[in-house]
Amino acid sequence: MRSIYEKLRKEFATLENLRVWRCSYLGGHQFATTLIDFPTGQVWGHLERQIFFTLILRNSPVTVLRLFYRG
């Protein structure tokens, strides 16, 4: 399975104002961060491919993202 980084780079590389960076470690427990959204500083975990569009394009109600929000 490809990493979230690779999926985001492939599917959203053409969007302006979106940069995708990869880092090696954000934590290792069950509530660890998978993605940090800058400049807001919001953190997300246990991401699933189907919510990428909602998260990046902000085209659905925020309630869809509630299960993935870490703070």
Secondary structure, DSSP 8 states (H G I E B T S, - for coil): ---HHHHHHHHHTT-TT------S-S--STT--SEEETTTTEEE-S--GGGHHHHHH--S-GGGGGGGB--
